[in-house]
Amino acid sequence: MSENTQHHPDETLGILYAGSTYVVWGFMPLYWRLLSDVAPVEITLHRILWGALFATLVSLARGHFRHIVHILRRPRTLAALATSSVLIAANWTLYIWCVATHQLVEASLGYYLTPLVSIAVGVALLGERISRLRLGAIGLAAIAVAAQAFAFGHVPWIGLCIALSFGFYGYVRKQTAVDALDGLTVETLLLFPVALSAIGYWAFQRTGGFSPSHIGRDALLMGGGPATAIPLALFSAGARRIRMTTLGFLQYLSPTITLIIATTWLGETFTKSDAITFGCVWAALILVGLEGTHSRLRRAG
């Protein structure tokens, strides 16, 4: 099967944006571990609350207030962003729960599965064509995922939910013609009333994690806003500049970093199946790299 190779002038920038995002996300479990005494759902709501405030301030500083209002007046765009906001909120909560319950290896499986979801979406829904080398890479990636699933001895529902929620989030955002940060601002604003109500209730009941007696923890919860908004804006900017298939393979960066951190720093077990997974994944990435080199040489010739 041949691939219709097209030149994307800003694809390099898109790869830089998306690649940087995945590196940051790979190290994020270390940040969330500092909030291990706060419930995952509460952390997610704080990410939404402070992320909305941060993104709104940045949008105002950019002079994009009219853009935000325009988006809010477009029902179809608003519906798409409402869908993506629910998908990403579910993804955040599940991932933080994995950090809190020492299940980062299975969370990493989810992010190994995500590229397969992205590639499948790109081919099935966007009509993207795929080369033989990428087909081989997909086969190796499938072997890697199967090895991890076999090691668990059960259907890896955590990984599947993480993969589907984030894979379709990327698809929805790619199909929504809005500026990356504007879209993120609207996404978080849509969930802002829920987050503010819940956090306000917990504060009134004095049962929440945000408390004047824990300034350090409060700062970490507030810092989760910028720590969420900046990488996600970069991801959205990158996703709109590159093909879903390219985006799919870049997504291997984050779970690889996270899996290394989980097994070497956080004490989770590194098994023989993990070794097989890494071998297959890096072999897949080598195939993709060879395809890119071949395509550049062909264009140059």
ABEGO torsion letter per residue (X at the ends): XBBBBBBBAAAAAAAAAAAAAAAAAAAAAAAAAAAAABBAAAAAAAAAAAAAAAAAAAAAAAGAAAAAAAAAABAAAAAAAAAAAAAAAAAAAAAAAAAAAGAAAAAAAAAAAAAAAAAAAAAAAAGBBBBAAAAAAAAAAAAAAAAAAAAAGBBBAAAAAAAAAAAAAAAAAAABBBBAAAAAAAAAAAAAAAAAAAAAAAAAAGABABBAABAAAAAAAAAAAAAAAAAAAAAAAAAAABBAAAAAAAAAAAAAAAAAAAAAAAGBBBBAAAAAAAAAAAAAAAAAAAAAAAAAAAAAX
